[in-house]
Amino acid sequence: MSGEFELINRHFRRRSPRDDVVLGVGDDAALLRPPAGQVLAATVDTLIAGVHFPEQTDPADIGYKALAVNLSDLAAMGAEPTWVTLALSLPHADEHWLHAFAEGFHALAARHRVALVGGDTTRGPLSITVQALGWVPEGQALRRDGARPGDDLYVTGTLGDAGLGLAVLQGRAQVAAQYRAALLERLNRPEPRVEAGLALRRLASAAIDISDGLAADLGHLLAASGVGALVELPSLPRGDAVLVADPHGQLAMTAGDDYELAFTLPPGREGELAALAGRLPPVTRIGRIEASPGLRLVDAVGDPVAFSLQGYDHFREF
């Protein structure tokens, strides 16, 4: 049976794609060389079996998603991802599982030129903790506290796909057969909007990634900025399957795991946003920022709409 260091060398020690890694996996700590004029962005997420992914999820998808959710946080800051560390707790050393997990993880890392520079492996319940590091030029980071009254509110991509995919997987919803694979792909392999975050530097006034549902995450942005927002429910971008399952927009407002970006745009900068079309996924204006605190929802004719806006919360008592 392989020991800890044999497992690390076999599955996680690879040639770095970056020349700013002085020393990577294999010592007590990594040695990294950040460039001058940049500030370091750091984020960390833990994924627990049965909480962040169903127990039967393909390990390659788990490896991919463990990295993707962290890259999404860096994208929301307008940061270029550079290095990651990985702490992995496993019930036992399953070589097949580890190989698939590592392949999913490294496939996404290679796409974004991210180097795995260290971490830890231990025996215990299945959990994965990834710390991601990146950089952004001084003064150009996207933050949650920059939204101002009069800004337009946008989101990237479509909303609710991952939430509907989870509902299908758990037997709580049914969809036409042609939609199932795409919904599960959105759940298991979200696309971190790194290029969008980089493109929105110096243009967006605030940004956040949508991990716990648009309403919950937008609420964090509004609180940080000291403002409110009006969201036009018919404008929420949804795929065909979600439109059928969610005609009123509640799923799109509250389902987690989208990992799209919500961002605000100051008035008069629509032309600059349009000029970025080649660097951005589809973006949709869904409302505006207001001075009065709180989140207001309206229908197609501007009448108020009320429904539960609770997103995912690990410690809420149900």
C-alpha positions in Angstrom: 0.0 0.0 0.0 1.3 3.5 -0.9 2.3 5.9 1.9 1.4 9.6 2.0 4.5 10.8 0.2 4.2 8.2 -2.5 0.6 9.3 -3.1 1.6 13.0 -3.3 4.4 12.3 -5.7 2.3 10.0 -7.9 -0.8 12.2 -8.2 0.0 15.8 -7.3 3.7 16.6 -7.9 3.9 17.9 -11.5 6.2 20.3 -13.3 5.2 23.9 -12.6 3.7 25.9 -15.5 5.0 29.1 -14.0 8.5 30.6 -13.5 7.4 32.5 -10.4 7.5 29.2 -8.4 10.9 29.1 -6.8 10.1 25.9 -4.9 6.8 24.0 -5.1 5.6 20.6 -3.8 8.0 18.6 -1.7 9.4 20.9 1.1 8.0 22.4 4.3 6.7 25.4 2.5 6.6 26.8 -1.1 8.7 29.6 -2.2 6.9 32.0 -4.5 8.0 35.2 -6.3 5.1 37.8 -6.7 5.8 40.6 -9.2 6.3 44.2 -8.2 3.3 46.5 -8.3 0.8 43.7 -7.6 -1.2 43.0 -4.5 -1.8 39.4 -3.5 -5.4 38.0 -3.4 -6.0 34.9 -1.3 -9.1 32.7 -0.8 -9.9 29.3 0.6 -12.8 26.9 0.4 -13.6 23.6 1.9 -15.8 21.0 0.1 -17.4 18.2 2.2 -18.9 15.0 0.8 -22.7 15.1 1.1 -22.7 18.9 1.6 -21.0 20.4 -1.4 -21.3 17.4 -3.7 -23.4 14.2 -3.6 -21.5 11.1 -2.4 -21.7 9.5 -5.8 -20.1 12.3 -7.7 -17.4 11.3 -10.1 -14.0 12.1 -8.4 -12.8 13.8 -11.6 -15.7 16.3 -11.2 -14.9 16.7 -7.5 -11.3 17.6 -8.3 -12.4 20.1 -11.0 -15.0 21.7 -8.8 -12.7 22.0 -5.7 -10.4 24.2 -7.8 -13.2 26.0 -9.8 -14.9 27.4 -6.7 -11.7 29.0 -5.6 -10.9 30.4 -9.0 -14.4 31.9 -9.0 -13.5 33.9 -5.9 -10.4 35.3 -7.5 -12.4 36.1 -10.7 -14.8 38.2 -8.6 -11.8 40.2 -7.4 -10.4 40.7 -10.9 -7.3 38.7 -9.8 -5.2 36.5 -12.1 -4.9 33.1 -10.4 -1.4 31.8 -10.0 -0.8 29.3 -7.2 -2.9 26.9 -5.2 -2.5 24.6 -2.2 -4.6 21.5 -1.5 -5.4 19.8 1.8 -7.1 16.4 1.2 -8.7 14.2 3.9 -9.5 10.6 2.7 -11.1 7.7 4.5 -8.6 5.4 2.8 -6.0 5.5 0.0 -8.1 4.7 -3.1 -5.6 4.9 -6.1 -8.4 4.9 -8.7 -10.3 7.7 -6.9 -7.1 9.8 -6.4 -6.1 9.4 -10.0 -9.4 10.6 -11.3 -9.6 13.4 -8.7 -6.1 14.6 -9.6 -6.9 14.5 -13.4 -9.9 16.7 -12.9 -8.0 19.1 -10.7 -5.0 19.4 -12.9 -7.1 19.8 -16.1 -8.6 23.0 -14.8 -5.3 24.2 -13.3 -3.6 23.8 -16.7 -6.2 25.8 -18.5 -5.5 28.8 -16.2 -1.8 28.2 -15.7 -2.2 27.7 -12.0 0.6 25.8 -10.1 -0.1 23.5 -7.3 2.6 24.4 -4.8 1.8 22.5 -1.6 -0.7 21.1 0.8 -1.4 18.1 3.0 -3.0 14.7 2.9 -4.5 12.9 5.9 -6.9 10.0 6.8 -10.4 11.0 7.8 -13.8 11.8 6.4 -13.7 12.9 2.7 -13.1 16.7 2.6 -11.1 18.9 0.3 -9.7 22.3 1.1 -8.1 24.5 -1.6 -6.4 27.8 -1.0 -6.0 29.8 -4.2 -3.6 32.8 -4.6 -3.4 35.3 -7.3 -2.5 38.9 -8.0 -4.1 42.1 -9.2 -2.5 45.5 -9.9 -2.5 47.9 -7.0 -5.8 49.8 -6.9 -7.5 47.7 -9.6 -9.1 44.9 -7.5 -12.9 44.4 -7.9 -14.6 44.7 -4.5 -18.0 44.3 -2.9 -18.1 47.9 -1.5 -18.0 50.0 -4.6 -21.6 50.0 -5.8 -23.4 53.3 -6.0 -27.0 54.4 -6.5 -27.6 54.7 -10.3 -25.3 51.9 -11.2 -26.7 49.2 -13.4 -26.7 45.6 -12.1 -25.5 42.8 -14.4 -24.8 39.0 -14.2 -22.8 36.8 -16.4 -24.1 33.6 -18.0 -27.4 32.0 -16.9 -28.8 31.4 -13.4 -30.4 28.4 -11.8 -28.9 25.6 -13.9 -26.8 24.0 -11.2 -29.7 24.3 -8.7 -32.0 22.5 -11.1 -29.3 20.0 -11.9 -29.0 19.1 -8.2 -32.8 18.9 -7.8 -32.9 16.4 -10.8 -30.1 14.4 -9.3 -31.9 14.2 -5.9 -35.2 13.3 -7.6 -36.9 16.6 -6.6 -37.4 17.7 -10.2 -37.8 16.2 -13.6 -36.6 17.8 -16.9 -36.7 16.7 -20.5 -34.0 14.2 -21.3 -32.1 16.6 -23.6 -31.4 19.0 -20.7 -30.2 16.6 -18.1 -26.5 16.3 -19.1 -26.1 20.1 -19.5 -27.6 20.8 -16.1 -25.4 18.2 -14.4 -22.4 19.7 -16.2 -23.2 23.1 -14.7 -23.5 21.5 -11.3 -20.4 19.4 -11.4 -18.1 21.5 -13.5 -18.9 25.2 -13.1 -16.9 27.6 -15.3 -15.0 30.1 -13.2 -15.3 33.5 -14.9 -11.6 34.4 -14.6 -11.4 36.2 -18.0 -14.5 38.2 -17.2 -13.1 39.3 -13.9 -9.9 40.4 -15.6 -11.8 42.3 -18.3 -14.0 44.1 -15.7 -11.1 45.7 -13.9 -11.4 49.5 -14.0 -14.9 49.2 -15.4 -17.2 47.5 -12.9 -17.7 49.4 -9.6 -18.3 46.2 -7.6 -18.5 42.5 -8.1 -19.2 39.2 -6.3 -19.4 35.6 -7.4 -22.7 33.8 -7.1 -22.1 30.7 -5.0 -25.0 30.7 -2.5 -27.7 32.1 -4.8 -28.0 35.5 -6.4 -30.2 37.0 -3.6 -27.9 35.9 -0.8 -24.7 37.0 -2.6 -26.1 40.2 -4.0 -27.2 40.9 -0.4 -23.5 40.7 0.7 -22.6 43.2 -2.0 -25.4 45.6 -1.1 -24.5 45.5 2.6 -20.8 46.1 1.9 -21.7 49.1 -0.4 -24.5 50.5 1.9 -27.0 50.5 -0.9 -30.1 48.6 -2.1 -31.1 47.2 -5.5 -34.1 46.6 -7.7 -34.1 43.4 -9.7 -36.4 42.9 -12.7 -37.3 39.2 -12.5 -38.2 38.8 -16.2 -34.7 39.9 -17.1 -33.0 37.1 -15.2 -31.0 35.0 -17.7 -32.2 31.4 -17.7 -31.8 28.5 -20.0 -34.8 26.7 -21.5 -34.9 24.0 -18.8 -34.9 26.6 -16.0 -37.4 28.8 -17.7 -39.9 25.8 -17.7 -39.1 24.8 -14.1 -38.8 28.3 -12.7 -41.2 30.6 -14.6 -41.3 33.2 -11.7 -37.5 33.4 -11.1 -37.3 32.0 -7.6 -34.8 29.3 -8.5 -32.7 31.7 -10.4 -32.7 34.1 -7.4 -31.9 31.5 -4.7 -30.2 28.4 -6.1 -26.5 28.1 -5.3 -23.6 26.7 -7.3 -24.0 29.0 -10.3 -20.5 30.6 -9.9 -21.4 33.4 -12.3 -20.4 37.0 -11.5 -22.8 39.7 -10.4 -21.4 43.2 -11.0 -22.4 46.8 -11.1 -21.6 49.3 -13.9 -21.6 53.1 -13.4 -23.9 55.1 -15.7 -22.6 55.9 -19.2 -20.2 53.0 -19.4 -22.4 50.7 -21.4 -20.3 51.2 -24.6 -17.2 50.2 -22.8 -18.9 47.0 -21.6 -20.1 46.3 -25.1 -16.6 46.7 -26.5 -15.5 43.8 -24.2 -17.9 41.4 -25.8 -15.1 39.2 -27.2 -13.6 38.8 -23.7 -16.8 38.2 -21.8 -19.4 35.4 -21.6 -23.0 36.7 -22.3 -23.9 39.4 -19.7 -27.4 40.6 -18.9 -28.6 43.7 -17.2 -31.1 42.6 -14.5 -31.7 45.8 -12.5 -30.2 48.8 -10.9 -28.6 50.0 -7.6 -30.7 52.2 -5.4 -30.0 54.4 -2.4 -32.6 52.8 -0.2 -31.3 49.6 1.5 -32.8 46.2 0.7 -33.5 44.1 -2.3 -36.7 44.8 -4.3 -38.1 42.4 -6.9 -40.5 43.5 -9.7 -42.4 41.8 -12.5 -42.6 42.8 -16.2 -44.9 45.8 -15.5 -42.9 47.0 -12.4 -45.2 45.6 -9.8 -43.5 44.2 -6.6 -43.1 40.5 -6.2 -42.5 38.7 -2.9 -41.2 35.2 -2.3 -38.6 33.6 0.0 -35.1 34.9 -0.8 -33.1 32.6 1.4 -29.9 31.3 -0.2 -27.7 28.5 1.1 -26.4 29.0 4.7 -24.4 26.2 6.4 -25.6 27.2 9.9 -29.2 28.1 9.3 -31.6 26.2 11.5 -34.3 24.6 9.3 
